[in-house]
Each structure stands twice: as C-alpha cells, then as structure tokens.
Amino acid sequence: MNKSMKRFSVFITSLFILCIHLPFVFAKPVYATHTETKAPSVNLKITGHDELPNSKKVSAYDSLHLTTFGLSQQAYDYAVRGFQMLRDMGKLNNDSIISIVDFSLSSAEKRLFVIDIKNYKILFNTYVAHGRNSGAEYAKKFSNNPSSNKSSLGFYVTGETYNGEHGYSLHLEGEEKGINDNAYKRAIVMHSADYVNENYIKQKGYIGRSLGCPAIPEKVYKPIIDEIKDGSCLFIYSPNKYYISHSTFLQQAS
C-alpha cells in the first residue's frame, strides 16, 4: 500500500510539472530584433562653390598671368574700361583685340601687349618706342601738339594701312579730345624702326626713340599691324596724373 501511494504521488508530481511546462513547449520562439535607425539626411553645401567663377568670368589679366609679363594691373583695367566704351559707341570693327602700350615700363622692356580677350591669348609682346622728347629710357612727358615729338597717351582706334616713309604702316585715330585727337594731323602711326631692337638696348640701355609714333621692331611689325588694323582698340598708358584726371574715358567708365 505504501508502495502504491508513492508511485501515485510520483505520477501526480510528474503530471503537474508537465502541465506547467507544456505552454512553453508549443510556444513560438521570440528572437531579439535589432532596429536599424536611418540616419537623417544631410544637405552638404560646398563652401564657396557658388562663388567660383567659370572660365569666361575670370579676368584675362589673371588667366594669362599678365603680371608676370610686366603689364600693370591698372593699365589693363583702364584698357578694358575704354575698350568697352568704344565698343558701346560702335567704333570698334574688331572687338576681340586690345593692344596696350604700358609706358610705366622701361623702353628696354617688352611693353606692347596685343591680347585676344575673347580667346584668352597673348598674340604679341614686344618692344615699342616713345617720342624723343618724352624721355630717354622712360616716357614721362606727353603732348597732343604738332611738332612736339612727344608721345600722346590715351585711347585710339586703328585705321587703314598704307605704305609710306617707313614702309608698311598703320593709321591711328586718337579718340580723346585735347589728349590725342591730333594724332592723324601729327602723322602718329604705327610703323617699324631699325632702332627698336635688343642690340640698341645693349649699346644704350634703352631702345631708340621716335617723333611720337609707337614704332615697333622690324621683325614683327607686319603681323602685328595685320592683326590689329581696321578698327581695334589701342591704349597707350602711363600713370600720369594729368591724363588720369582729364581722360573722359576713364572718368566716365569709373
């Protein structure tokens, strides 16, 4: 009897334990899940991107590194001002070319710059003479008067070519009243000269001087004249206070 009771007790206990664990046996397993949190989107702005100019907006002065050639920034800036005015006035048949003579430089330096401002090219950079009464190595005195043998500053429009005393030459029309508008009367033209060369510089320390004309070397005069003839802008510059304060081109453009 005692044995039967013990067996029954064990059976009841086992059944009780089975009943307790039965729900866990048939339950679906539950796994830990990892929630992926999507990082918030960020709009990245590249600092300065909008301010970067495209190639057409970059100044030709910077693009062509004209400072390394000796051309002053002021000469270039003034040249562009006057060029734009002449163009707006309808006086330029060729609005791709600016020629600049920088008389702030010694005549022993290449101070004529012919620049294609649309295609950003320096077409020519060579020597150019000033008038014999404008100074020796540097041009410092200027005049619009006939027989002064001095250079005249300011803006010009190139004219037609002709064959004259100095061979193939180029007429220049002075556009600034009281400053260079007597250029045609004075026969101020662009022509070649045998005294504009490096041998002369070696002997004298500077090139020879003209009667007021921007004379250029014999080796390159023809291609230069052919490039700038018939209605392009020529600017003869000096940091001359009188000219800068009296030039209507510079005053109006500023």
Beta strands, then each sheet from edge to edge (+ up, - down):
strand 1: 97-102
strand 2: 112-116
strand 3: 121-126
strand 4: 154-164
strand 5: 167-174
strand 6: 189-190
strand 7: 233-237
sheet 1: 3+ 2- 1+ 7+ 4- 5+ 6-
end
